[in-house]
Amino acid sequence: MTPGHFCKHDPERNMARFYRVDVAPTLFGEVSVVRSWGRIGTAGRTAFETCPTSETAEIAAAKTICAKLKRGYLAK
């Protein structure tokens, strides 16, 4: 999976956010979904979800991407 990078801008609400989703292997043979989010221009926050297989990780990443697109994020 290629990493997904999304942005959401709303000048009226002073909103400038980013969201990144990536799938990466761990050292123990599992696969992690890496999510990073925050205000554009900051380091933001990062969360890892470890999955037993790459298929499970891909499904989790796809669900996150769909949710962000529904909330108004645009692909960068």
mmCIF file of the N, C-alpha and C atoms, coordinates in Angstrom:
data_MODEL
# 
_entry.id   MODEL 
# 
loop_
_atom_site.group_PDB 
_atom_site.id 
_atom_site.type_symbol 
_atom_site.label_atom_id 
_atom_site.label_alt_id 
_atom_site.label_comp_id 
_atom_site.label_asym_id 
_atom_site.label_entity_id 
_atom_site.label_seq_id 
_atom_site.pdbx_PDB_ins_code 
_atom_site.Cartn_x 
_atom_site.Cartn_y 
_atom_site.Cartn_z 
_atom_site.occupancy 
_atom_site.B_iso_or_equiv 
_atom_site.pdbx_formal_charge 
_atom_site.auth_seq_id 
_atom_site.auth_comp_id 
_atom_site.auth_asym_id 
_atom_site.auth_atom_id 
_atom_site.pdbx_PDB_model_num 
ATOM 1   N N  . MET A 1 1  ? 0.842   -1.177  0.000  1.00 0.00 ? 1  MET A N  1 
ATOM 2   C CA . MET A 1 1  ? 0.000   0.000   0.000  1.00 0.00 ? 1  MET A CA 1 
ATOM 3   C C  . MET A 1 1  ? 0.887   1.240   0.000  1.00 0.00 ? 1  MET A C  1 
ATOM 4   N N  . THR A 1 2  ? 0.519   2.203   -0.792 1.00 0.00 ? 2  THR A N  1 
ATOM 5   C CA . THR A 1 2  ? 1.233   3.471   -0.772 1.00 0.00 ? 2  THR A CA 1 
ATOM 6   C C  . THR A 1 2  ? 0.686   4.312   0.380  1.00 0.00 ? 2  THR A C  1 
ATOM 7   N N  . PRO A 1 3  ? 1.532   5.103   1.003  1.00 0.00 ? 3  PRO A N  1 
ATOM 8   C CA . PRO A 1 3  ? 1.058   5.917   2.122  1.00 0.00 ? 3  PRO A CA 1 
ATOM 9   C C  . PRO A 1 3  ? -0.003  6.914   1.676  1.00 0.00 ? 3  PRO A C  1 
ATOM 10  N N  . GLY A 1 4  ? -0.992  7.124   2.502  1.00 0.00 ? 4  GLY A N  1 
ATOM 11  C CA . GLY A 1 4  ? -2.032  8.108   2.209  1.00 0.00 ? 4  GLY A CA 1 
ATOM 12  C C  . GLY A 1 4  ? -1.782  9.376   3.004  1.00 0.00 ? 4  GLY A C  1 
ATOM 13  N N  . HIS A 1 5  ? -1.862  10.525  2.354  1.00 0.00 ? 5  HIS A N  1 
ATOM 14  C CA . HIS A 1 5  ? -1.669  11.810  3.015  1.00 0.00 ? 5  HIS A CA 1 
ATOM 15  C C  . HIS A 1 5  ? -2.878  12.670  2.683  1.00 0.00 ? 5  HIS A C  1 
ATOM 16  N N  . PHE A 1 6  ? -3.551  13.159  3.723  1.00 0.00 ? 6  PHE A N  1 
ATOM 17  C CA . PHE A 1 6  ? -4.789  13.907  3.544  1.00 0.00 ? 6  PHE A CA 1 
ATOM 18  C C  . PHE A 1 6  ? -4.722  15.222  4.304  1.00 0.00 ? 6  PHE A C  1 
ATOM 19  N N  . CYS A 1 7  ? -5.432  16.231  3.786  1.00 0.00 ? 7  CYS A N  1 
ATOM 20  C CA . CYS A 1 7  ? -5.470  17.550  4.419  1.00 0.00 ? 7  CYS A CA 1 
ATOM 21  C C  . CYS A 1 7  ? -6.902  18.041  4.489  1.00 0.00 ? 7  CYS A C  1 
ATOM 22  N N  . LYS A 1 8  ? -7.161  18.884  5.488  1.00 0.00 ? 8  LYS A N  1 
ATOM 23  C CA . LYS A 1 8  ? -8.479  19.499  5.633  1.00 0.00 ? 8  LYS A CA 1 
ATOM 24  C C  . LYS A 1 8  ? -8.265  20.952  6.023  1.00 0.00 ? 8  LYS A C  1 
ATOM 25  N N  . HIS A 1 9  ? -8.804  21.869  5.205  1.00 0.00 ? 9  HIS A N  1 
ATOM 26  C CA . HIS A 1 9  ? -8.660  23.312  5.438  1.00 0.00 ? 9  HIS A CA 1 
ATOM 27  C C  . HIS A 1 9  ? -10.039 23.927  5.586  1.00 0.00 ? 9  HIS A C  1 
ATOM 28  N N  . ASP A 1 10 ? -10.206 24.771  6.590  1.00 0.00 ? 10 ASP A N  1 
ATOM 29  C CA . ASP A 1 10 ? -11.422 25.558  6.773  1.00 0.00 ? 10 ASP A CA 1 
ATOM 30  C C  . ASP A 1 10 ? -11.008 26.892  7.399  1.00 0.00 ? 10 ASP A C  1 
ATOM 31  N N  . PRO A 1 11 ? -10.768 27.919  6.570  1.00 0.00 ? 11 PRO A N  1 
ATOM 32  C CA . PRO A 1 11 ? -10.294 29.200  7.095  1.00 0.00 ? 11 PRO A CA 1 
ATOM 33  C C  . PRO A 1 11 ? -11.263 29.849  8.077  1.00 0.00 ? 11 PRO A C  1 
ATOM 34  N N  . GLU A 1 12 ? -12.558 29.646  7.896  1.00 0.00 ? 12 GLU A N  1 
ATOM 35  C CA . GLU A 1 12 ? -13.541 30.250  8.800  1.00 0.00 ? 12 GLU A CA 1 
ATOM 36  C C  . GLU A 1 12 ? -13.413 29.702  10.221 1.00 0.00 ? 12 GLU A C  1 
ATOM 37  N N  . ARG A 1 13 ? -13.015 28.448  10.345 1.00 0.00 ? 13 ARG A N  1 
ATOM 38  C CA . ARG A 1 13 ? -12.862 27.821  11.660 1.00 0.00 ? 13 ARG A CA 1 
ATOM 39  C C  . ARG A 1 13 ? -11.394 27.746  12.090 1.00 0.00 ? 13 ARG A C  1 
ATOM 40  N N  . ASN A 1 14 ? -10.499 28.402  11.332 1.00 0.00 ? 14 ASN A N  1 
ATOM 41  C CA . ASN A 1 14 ? -9.067  28.377  11.595 1.00 0.00 ? 14 ASN A CA 1 
ATOM 42  C C  . ASN A 1 14 ? -8.558  26.932  11.685 1.00 0.00 ? 14 ASN A C  1 
ATOM 43  N N  . MET A 1 15 ? -8.996  26.113  10.735 1.00 0.00 ? 15 MET A N  1 
ATOM 44  C CA . MET A 1 15 ? -8.648  24.693  10.729 1.00 0.00 ? 15 MET A CA 1 
ATOM 45  C C  . MET A 1 15 ? -7.697  24.398  9.576  1.00 0.00 ? 15 MET A C  1 
ATOM 46  N N  . ALA A 1 16 ? -6.584  23.777  9.901  1.00 0.00 ? 16 ALA A N  1 
ATOM 47  C CA . ALA A 1 16 ? -5.623  23.309  8.901  1.00 0.00 ? 16 ALA A CA 1 
ATOM 48  C C  . ALA A 1 16 ? -5.027  22.023  9.459  1.00 0.00 ? 16 ALA A C  1 
ATOM 49  N N  . ARG A 1 17 ? -5.575  20.890  9.069  1.00 0.00 ? 17 ARG A N  1 
ATOM 50  C CA . ARG A 1 17 ? -5.182  19.605  9.635  1.00 0.00 ? 17 ARG A CA 1 
ATOM 51  C C  . ARG A 1 17 ? -4.612  18.666  8.572  1.00 0.00 ? 17 ARG A C  1 
ATOM 52  N N  . PHE A 1 18 ? -3.789  17.726  9.044  1.00 0.00 ? 18 PHE A N  1 
ATOM 53  C CA . PHE A 1 18 ? -3.286  16.679  8.168  1.00 0.00 ? 18 PHE A CA 1 
ATOM 54  C C  . PHE A 1 18 ? -3.564  15.330  8.805  1.00 0.00 ? 18 PHE A C  1 
ATOM 55  N N  . TYR A 1 19 ? -3.568  14.299  7.979  1.00 0.00 ? 19 TYR A N  1 
ATOM 56  C CA . TYR A 1 19 ? -3.739  12.923  8.450  1.00 0.00 ? 19 TYR A CA 1 
ATOM 57  C C  . TYR A 1 19 ? -2.942  12.027  7.510  1.00 0.00 ? 19 TYR A C  1 
ATOM 58  N N  . ARG A 1 20 ? -2.094  11.171  8.047  1.00 0.00 ? 20 ARG A N  1 
ATOM 59  C CA . ARG A 1 20 ? -1.295  10.241  7.251  1.00 0.00 ? 20 ARG A CA 1 
ATOM 60  C C  . ARG A 1 20 ? -1.582  8.820   7.697  1.00 0.00 ? 20 ARG A C  1 
ATOM 61  N N  . VAL A 1 21 ? -1.668  7.913   6.741  1.00 0.00 ? 21 VAL A N  1 
ATOM 62  C CA . VAL A 1 21 ? -1.876  6.491   7.022  1.00 0.00 ? 21 VAL A CA 1 
ATOM 63  C C  . VAL A 1 21 ? -0.856  5.703   6.209  1.00 0.00 ? 21 VAL A C  1 
ATOM 64  N N  . ASP A 1 22 ? -0.176  4.767   6.873  1.00 0.00 ? 22 ASP A N  1 
ATOM 65  C CA . ASP A 1 22 ? 0.801   3.929   6.194  1.00 0.00 ? 22 ASP A CA 1 
ATOM 66  C C  . ASP A 1 22 ? 0.774   2.543   6.815  1.00 0.00 ? 22 ASP A C  1 
ATOM 67  N N  . VAL A 1 23 ? 1.194   1.545   6.056  1.00 0.00 ? 23 VAL A N  1 
ATOM 68  C CA . VAL A 1 23 ? 1.312   0.170   6.534  1.00 0.00 ? 23 VAL A CA 1 
ATOM 69  C C  . VAL A 1 23 ? 2.792   -0.190  6.493  1.00 0.00 ? 23 VAL A C  1 
ATOM 70  N N  . ALA A 1 24 ? 3.317   -0.660  7.647  1.00 0.00 ? 24 ALA A N  1 
ATOM 71  C CA . ALA A 1 24 ? 4.743   -0.958  7.735  1.00 0.00 ? 24 ALA A CA 1 
ATOM 72  C C  . ALA A 1 24 ? 4.961   -2.262  8.502  1.00 0.00 ? 24 ALA A C  1 
ATOM 73  N N  . PRO A 1 25 ? 5.967   -3.055  8.100  1.00 0.00 ? 25 PRO A N  1 
ATOM 74  C CA . PRO A 1 25 ? 6.268   -4.295  8.825  1.00 0.00 ? 25 PRO A CA 1 
ATOM 75  C C  . PRO A 1 25 ? 6.947   -3.998  10.161 1.00 0.00 ? 25 PRO A C  1 
ATOM 76  N N  . THR A 1 26 ? 6.749   -4.882  11.132 1.00 0.00 ? 26 THR A N  1 
ATOM 77  C CA . THR A 1 26 ? 7.438   -4.771  12.414 1.00 0.00 ? 26 THR A CA 1 
ATOM 78  C C  . THR A 1 26 ? 8.629   -5.724  12.420 1.00 0.00 ? 26 THR A C  1 
ATOM 79  N N  . LEU A 1 27 ? 9.415   -5.656  13.457 1.00 0.00 ? 27 LEU A N  1 
ATOM 80  C CA . LEU A 1 27 ? 10.574  -6.543  13.574 1.00 0.00 ? 27 LEU A CA 1 
ATOM 81  C C  . LEU A 1 27 ? 10.177  -7.970  13.949 1.00 0.00 ? 27 LEU A C  1 
ATOM 82  N N  . PHE A 1 28 ? 8.941   -8.164  14.363 1.00 0.00 ? 28 PHE A N  1 
ATOM 83  C CA . PHE A 1 28 ? 8.501   -9.465  14.851 1.00 0.00 ? 28 PHE A CA 1 
ATOM 84  C C  . PHE A 1 28 ? 7.609   -10.215 13.872 1.00 0.00 ? 28 PHE A C  1 
ATOM 85  N N  . GLY A 1 29 ? 7.594   -9.813  12.601 1.00 0.00 ? 29 GLY A N  1 
ATOM 86  C CA . GLY A 1 29 ? 6.847   -10.509 11.576 1.00 0.00 ? 29 GLY A CA 1 
ATOM 87  C C  . GLY A 1 29 ? 5.394   -10.085 11.450 1.00 0.00 ? 29 GLY A C  1 
ATOM 88  N N  . GLU A 1 30 ? 4.981   -9.113  12.241 1.00 0.00 ? 30 GLU A N  1 
ATOM 89  C CA . GLU A 1 30 ? 3.624   -8.596  12.130 1.00 0.00 ? 30 GLU A CA 1 
ATOM 90  C C  . GLU A 1 30 ? 3.646   -7.351  11.245 1.00 0.00 ? 30 GLU A C  1 
ATOM 91  N N  . VAL A 1 31 ? 2.488   -6.748  11.093 1.00 0.00 ? 31 VAL A N  1 
ATOM 92  C CA . VAL A 1 31 ? 2.377   -5.549  10.271 1.00 0.00 ? 31 VAL A CA 1 
ATOM 93  C C  . VAL A 1 31 ? 1.655   -4.488  11.086 1.00 0.00 ? 31 VAL A C  1 
ATOM 94  N N  . SER A 1 32 ? 2.117   -3.246  11.002 1.00 0.00 ? 32 SER A N  1 
ATOM 95  C CA . SER A 1 32 ? 1.489   -2.149  11.744 1.00 0.00 ? 32 SER A CA 1 
ATOM 96  C C  . SER A 1 32 ? 0.859   -1.152  10.794 1.00 0.00 ? 32 SER A C  1 
ATOM 97  N N  . VAL A 1 33 ? -0.286  -0.613  11.227 1.00 0.00 ? 33 VAL A N  1 
ATOM 98  C CA . VAL A 1 33 ? -0.896  0.526   10.559 1.00 0.00 ? 33 VAL A CA 1 
ATOM 99  C C  . VAL A 1 33 ? -0.422  1.739   11.348 1.00 0.00 ? 33 VAL A C  1 
ATOM 100 N N  . VAL A 1 34 ? 0.271   2.645   10.677 1.00 0.00 ? 34 VAL A N  1 
ATOM 101 C CA . VAL A 1 34 ? 0.826   3.830   11.321 1.00 0.00 ? 34 VAL A CA 1 
ATOM 102 C C  . VAL A 1 34 ? -0.045  5.020   10.922 1.00 0.00 ? 34 VAL A C  1 
ATOM 103 N N  . ARG A 1 35 ? -0.623  5.674   11.938 1.00 0.00 ? 35 ARG A N  1 
ATOM 104 C CA . ARG A 1 35 ? -1.485  6.834   11.702 1.00 0.00 ? 35 ARG A CA 1 
ATOM 105 C C  . ARG A 1 35 ? -0.843  8.048   12.354 1.00 0.00 ? 35 ARG A C  1 
ATOM 106 N N  . SER A 1 36 ? -0.727  9.140   11.605 1.00 0.00 ? 36 SER A N  1 
ATOM 107 C CA . SER A 1 36 ? -0.211  10.405  12.129 1.00 0.00 ? 36 SER A CA 1 
ATOM 108 C C  . SER A 1 36 ? -1.211  11.493  11.796 1.00 0.00 ? 36 SER A C  1 
ATOM 109 N N  . TRP A 1 37 ? -1.448  12.400  12.759 1.00 0.00 ? 37 TRP A N  1 
ATOM 110 C CA . TRP A 1 37 ? -2.414  13.462  12.538 1.00 0.00 ? 37 TRP A CA 1 
ATOM 111 C C  . TRP A 1 37 ? -2.043  14.675  13.377 1.00 0.00 ? 37 TRP A C  1 
ATOM 112 N N  . GLY A 1 38 ? -2.589  15.819  12.967 1.00 0.00 ? 38 GLY A N  1 
ATOM 113 C CA . GLY A 1 38 ? -2.364  17.041  13.734 1.00 0.00 ? 38 GLY A CA 1 
ATOM 114 C C  . GLY A 1 38 ? -2.576  18.272  12.885 1.00 0.00 ? 38 GLY A C  1 
ATOM 115 N N  . ARG A 1 39 ? -2.178  19.407  13.441 1.00 0.00 ? 39 ARG A N  1 
ATOM 116 C CA . ARG A 1 39 ? -2.280  20.673  12.732 1.00 0.00 ? 39 ARG A CA 1 
ATOM 117 C C  . ARG A 1 39 ? -1.111  20.775  11.760 1.00 0.00 ? 39 ARG A C  1 
ATOM 118 N N  . ILE A 1 40 ? -1.376  21.276  10.567 1.00 0.00 ? 40 ILE A N  1 
ATOM 119 C CA . ILE A 1 40 ? -0.335  21.448  9.561  1.00 0.00 ? 40 ILE A CA 1 
ATOM 120 C C  . ILE A 1 40 ? 0.722   22.403  10.120 1.00 0.00 ? 40 ILE A C  1 
ATOM 121 N N  . GLY A 1 41 ? 1.980   22.006  10.001 1.00 0.00 ? 41 GLY A N  1 
ATOM 122 C CA . GLY A 1 41 ? 3.083   22.789  10.505 1.00 0.00 ? 41 GLY A CA 1 
ATOM 123 C C  . GLY A 1 41 ? 3.613   22.289  11.839 1.00 0.00 ? 41 GLY A C  1 
ATOM 124 N N  . THR A 1 42 ? 2.936   21.286  12.421 1.00 0.00 ? 42 THR A N  1 
ATOM 125 C CA . THR A 1 42 ? 3.397   20.701  13.680 1.00 0.00 ? 42 THR A CA 1 
ATOM 126 C C  . THR A 1 42 ? 3.791   19.251  13.441 1.00 0.00 ? 42 THR A C  1 
ATOM 127 N N  . ALA A 1 43 ? 4.425   18.651  14.453 1.00 0.00 ? 43 ALA A N  1 
ATOM 128 C CA . ALA A 1 43 ? 4.793   17.233  14.352 1.00 0.00 ? 43 ALA A CA 1 
ATOM 129 C C  . ALA A 1 43 ? 3.563   16.348  14.487 1.00 0.00 ? 43 ALA A C  1 
ATOM 130 N N  . GLY A 1 44 ? 2.567   16.806  15.214 1.00 0.00 ? 44 GLY A N  1 
ATOM 131 C CA . GLY A 1 44 ? 1.342   16.031  15.385 1.00 0.00 ? 44 GLY A CA 1 
ATOM 132 C C  . GLY A 1 44 ? 1.531   14.855  16.332 1.00 0.00 ? 44 GLY A C  1 
ATOM 133 N N  . ARG A 1 45 ? 0.616   13.907  16.240 1.00 0.00 ? 45 ARG A N  1 
ATOM 134 C CA . ARG A 1 45 ? 0.646   12.709  17.070 1.00 0.00 ? 45 ARG A CA 1 
ATOM 135 C C  . ARG A 1 45 ? 0.702   11.492  16.166 1.00 0.00 ? 45 ARG A C  1 
ATOM 136 N N  . THR A 1 46 ? 1.171   10.371  16.718 1.00 0.00 ? 46 THR A N  1 
ATOM 137 C CA . THR A 1 46 ? 1.281   9.135   15.951 1.00 0.00 ? 46 THR A CA 1 
ATOM 138 C C  . THR A 1 46 ? 0.745   7.980   16.780 1.00 0.00 ? 46 THR A C  1 
ATOM 139 N N  . ALA A 1 47 ? 0.021   7.086   16.108 1.00 0.00 ? 47 ALA A N  1 
ATOM 140 C CA . ALA A 1 47 ? -0.501  5.878   16.759 1.00 0.00 ? 47 ALA A CA 1 
ATOM 141 C C  . ALA A 1 47 ? -0.185  4.679   15.872 1.00 0.00 ? 47 ALA A C  1 
ATOM 142 N N  . PHE A 1 48 ? 0.086   3.545   16.513 1.00 0.00 ? 48 PHE A N  1 
ATOM 143 C CA . PHE A 1 48 ? 0.389   2.301   15.808 1.00 0.00 ? 48 PHE A CA 1 
ATOM 144 C C  . PHE A 1 48 ? -0.654  1.258   16.171 1.00 0.00 ? 48 PHE A C  1 
ATOM 145 N N  . GLU A 1 49 ? -1.154  0.561   15.164 1.00 0.00 ? 49 GLU A N  1 
ATOM 146 C CA . GLU A 1 49 ? -2.062  -0.567  15.377 1.00 0.00 ? 49 GLU A CA 1 
ATOM 147 C C  . GLU A 1 49 ? -1.386  -1.788  14.761 1.00 0.00 ? 49 GLU A C  1 
ATOM 148 N N  . THR A 1 50 ? -1.050  -2.762  15.586 1.00 0.00 ? 50 THR A N  1 
ATOM 149 C CA . THR A 1 50 ? -0.360  -3.950  15.098 1.00 0.00 ? 50 THR A CA 1 
ATOM 150 C C  . THR A 1 50 ? -1.381  -5.001  14.687 1.00 0.00 ? 50 THR A C  1 
ATOM 151 N N  . CYS A 1 51 ? -1.186  -5.557  13.496 1.00 0.00 ? 51 CYS A N  1 
ATOM 152 C CA . CYS A 1 51 ? -2.083  -6.573  12.938 1.00 0.00 ? 51 CYS A CA 1 
ATOM 153 C C  . CYS A 1 51 ? -1.282  -7.844  12.650 1.00 0.00 ? 51 CYS A C  1 
ATOM 154 N N  . PRO A 1 52 ? -1.929  -9.009  12.716 1.00 0.00 ? 52 PRO A N  1 
ATOM 155 C CA . PRO A 1 52 ? -1.202  -10.257 12.480 1.00 0.00 ? 52 PRO A CA 1 
ATOM 156 C C  . PRO A 1 52 ? -0.776  -10.477 11.029 1.00 0.00 ? 52 PRO A C  1 
ATOM 157 N N  . THR A 1 53 ? -1.555  -9.973  10.071 1.00 0.00 ? 53 THR A N  1 
ATOM 158 C CA . THR A 1 53 ? -1.230  -10.177 8.654  1.00 0.00 ? 53 THR A CA 1 
ATOM 159 C C  . THR A 1 53 ? -1.300  -8.853  7.897  1.00 0.00 ? 53 THR A C  1 
ATOM 160 N N  . SER A 1 54 ? -0.691  -8.834  6.740  1.00 0.00 ? 54 SER A N  1 
ATOM 161 C CA . SER A 1 54 ? -0.726  -7.616  5.927  1.00 0.00 ? 54 SER A CA 1 
ATOM 162 C C  . SER A 1 54 ? -2.127  -7.341  5.380  1.00 0.00 ? 54 SER A C  1 
ATOM 163 N N  . GLU A 1 55 ? -2.901  -8.406  5.139  1.00 0.00 ? 55 GLU A N  1 
ATOM 164 C CA . GLU A 1 55 ? -4.273  -8.219  4.653  1.00 0.00 ? 55 GLU A CA 1 
ATOM 165 C C  . GLU A 1 55 ? -5.120  -7.508  5.692  1.00 0.00 ? 55 GLU A C  1 
ATOM 166 N N  . THR A 1 56 ? -4.978  -7.897  6.955  1.00 0.00 ? 56 THR A N  1 
ATOM 167 C CA . THR A 1 56 ? -5.726  -7.263  8.034  1.00 0.00 ? 56 THR A CA 1 
ATOM 168 C C  . THR A 1 56 ? -5.320  -5.794  8.173  1.00 0.00 ? 56 THR A C  1 
ATOM 169 N N  . ALA A 1 57 ? -4.036  -5.527  8.044  1.00 0.00 ? 57 ALA A N  1 
ATOM 170 C CA . ALA A 1 57 ? -3.543  -4.155  8.137  1.00 0.00 ? 57 ALA A CA 1 
ATOM 171 C C  . ALA A 1 57 ? -4.068  -3.308  6.974  1.00 0.00 ? 57 ALA A C  1 
ATOM 172 N N  . GLU A 1 58 ? -4.093  -3.876  5.783  1.00 0.00 ? 58 GLU A N  1 
ATOM 173 C CA . GLU A 1 58 ? -4.614  -3.149  4.616  1.00 0.00 ? 58 GLU A CA 1 
ATOM 174 C C  . GLU A 1 58 ? -6.086  -2.796  4.805  1.00 0.00 ? 58 GLU A C  1 
ATOM 175 N N  . ILE A 1 59 ? -6.857  -3.723  5.354  1.00 0.00 ? 59 ILE A N  1 
ATOM 176 C CA . ILE A 1 59 ? -8.282  -3.474  5.593  1.00 0.00 ? 59 ILE A CA 1 
ATOM 177 C C  . ILE A 1 59 ? -8.458  -2.362  6.620  1.00 0.00 ? 59 ILE A C  1 
ATOM 178 N N  . ALA A 1 60 ? -7.679  -2.401  7.697  1.00 0.00 ? 60 ALA A N  1 
ATOM 179 C CA . ALA A 1 60 ? -7.760  -1.361  8.727  1.00 0.00 ? 60 ALA A CA 1 
ATOM 180 C C  . ALA A 1 60 ? -7.382  0.001   8.156  1.00 0.00 ? 60 ALA A C  1 
ATOM 181 N N  . ALA A 1 61 ? -6.351  0.051   7.336  1.00 0.00 ? 61 ALA A N  1 
ATOM 182 C CA . ALA A 1 61 ? -5.925  1.311   6.716  1.00 0.00 ? 61 ALA A CA 1 
ATOM 183 C C  . ALA A 1 61 ? -6.992  1.831   5.757  1.00 0.00 ? 61 ALA A C  1 
ATOM 184 N N  . ALA A 1 62 ? -7.601  0.939   4.992  1.00 0.00 ? 62 ALA A N  1 
ATOM 185 C CA . ALA A 1 62 ? -8.641  1.348   4.046  1.00 0.00 ? 62 ALA A CA 1 
ATOM 186 C C  . ALA A 1 62 ? -9.859  1.908   4.778  1.00 0.00 ? 62 ALA A C  1 
ATOM 187 N N  . LYS A 1 63 ? -10.223 1.312   5.912  1.00 0.00 ? 63 LYS A N  1 
ATOM 188 C CA . LYS A 1 63 ? -11.349 1.819   6.701  1.00 0.00 ? 63 LYS A CA 1 
ATOM 189 C C  . LYS A 1 63 ? -11.048 3.222   7.216  1.00 0.00 ? 63 LYS A C  1 
ATOM 190 N N  . THR A 1 64 ? -9.823  3.438   7.661  1.00 0.00 ? 64 THR A N  1 
ATOM 191 C CA . THR A 1 64 ? -9.438  4.758   8.158  1.00 0.00 ? 64 THR A CA 1 
ATOM 192 C C  . THR A 1 64 ? -9.498  5.789   7.039  1.00 0.00 ? 64 THR A C  1 
ATOM 193 N N  . ILE A 1 65 ? -8.995  5.424   5.866  1.00 0.00 ? 65 ILE A N  1 
ATOM 194 C CA . ILE A 1 65 ? -9.014  6.345   4.728  1.00 0.00 ? 65 ILE A CA 1 
ATOM 195 C C  . ILE A 1 65 ? -10.439 6.693   4.341  1.00 0.00 ? 65 ILE A C  1 
ATOM 196 N N  . CYS A 1 66 ? -11.329 5.718   4.289  1.00 0.00 ? 66 CYS A N  1 
ATOM 197 C CA . CYS A 1 66 ? -12.736 5.985   3.959  1.00 0.00 ? 66 CYS A CA 1 
ATOM 198 C C  . CYS A 1 66 ? -13.367 6.924   4.971  1.00 0.00 ? 66 CYS A C  1 
ATOM 199 N N  . ALA A 1 67 ? -13.077 6.705   6.251  1.00 0.00 ? 67 ALA A N  1 
ATOM 200 C CA . ALA A 1 67 ? -13.638 7.562   7.294  1.00 0.00 ? 67 ALA A CA 1 
ATOM 201 C C  . ALA A 1 67 ? -13.152 9.000   7.145  1.00 0.00 ? 67 ALA A C  1 
ATOM 202 N N  . LYS A 1 68 ? -11.884 9.184   6.832  1.00 0.00 ? 68 LYS A N  1 
ATOM 203 C CA . LYS A 1 68 ? -11.340 10.535  6.693  1.00 0.00 ? 68 LYS A CA 1 
ATOM 204 C C  . LYS A 1 68 ? -11.906 11.238  5.456  1.00 0.00 ? 68 LYS A C  1 
ATOM 205 N N  . LEU A 1 69 ? -12.088 10.505  4.375  1.00 0.00 ? 69 LEU A N  1 
ATOM 206 C CA . LEU A 1 69 ? -12.682 11.101  3.178  1.00 0.00 ? 69 LEU A CA 1 
ATOM 207 C C  . LEU A 1 69 ? -14.120 11.527  3.440  1.00 0.00 ? 69 LEU A C  1 
ATOM 208 N N  . LYS A 1 70 ? -14.864 10.753  4.221  1.00 0.00 ? 70 LYS A N  1 
ATOM 209 C CA . LYS A 1 70 ? -16.245 11.114  4.569  1.00 0.00 ? 70 LYS A CA 1 
ATOM 210 C C  . LYS A 1 70 ? -16.290 12.362  5.447  1.00 0.00 ? 70 LYS A C  1 
ATOM 211 N N  . ARG A 1 71 ? -15.237 12.583  6.231  1.00 0.00 ? 71 ARG A N  1 
ATOM 212 C CA . ARG A 1 71 ? -15.194 13.745  7.128  1.00 0.00 ? 71 ARG A CA 1 
ATOM 213 C C  . ARG A 1 71 ? -14.666 14.997  6.439  1.00 0.00 ? 71 ARG A C  1 
ATOM 214 N N  . GLY A 1 72 ? -14.392 14.916  5.140  1.00 0.00 ? 72 GLY A N  1 
ATOM 215 C CA . GLY A 1 72 ? -14.010 16.111  4.392  1.00 0.00 ? 72 GLY A CA 1 
ATOM 216 C C  . GLY A 1 72 ? -12.532 16.274  4.115  1.00 0.00 ? 72 GLY A C  1 
ATOM 217 N N  . TYR A 1 73 ? -11.718 15.304  4.474  1.00 0.00 ? 73 TYR A N  1 
ATOM 218 C CA . TYR A 1 73 ? -10.288 15.370  4.159  1.00 0.00 ? 73 TYR A CA 1 
ATOM 219 C C  . TYR A 1 73 ? -10.105 15.137  2.670  1.00 0.00 ? 73 TYR A C  1 
ATOM 220 N N  . LEU A 1 74 ? -9.133  15.802  2.081  1.00 0.00 ? 74 LEU A N  1 
ATOM 221 C CA . LEU A 1 74 ? -8.826  15.648  0.667  1.00 0.00 ? 74 LEU A CA 1 
ATOM 222 C C  . LEU A 1 74 ? -7.448  15.042  0.507  1.00 0.00 ? 74 LEU A C  1 
ATOM 223 N N  . ALA A 1 75 ? -7.291  14.162  -0.484 1.00 0.00 ? 75 ALA A N  1 
ATOM 224 C CA . ALA A 1 75 ? -5.994  13.548  -0.747 1.00 0.00 ? 75 ALA A CA 1 
ATOM 225 C C  . ALA A 1 75 ? -5.030  14.615  -1.232 1.00 0.00 ? 75 ALA A C  1 
ATOM 226 N N  . LYS A 1 76 ? -3.828  14.543  -0.728 1.00 0.00 ? 76 LYS A N  1 
ATOM 227 C CA . LYS A 1 76 ? -2.810  15.521  -1.093 1.00 0.00 ? 76 LYS A CA 1 
ATOM 228 C C  . LYS A 1 76 ? -1.906  14.976  -2.160 1.00 0.00 ? 76 LYS A C  1 
# 
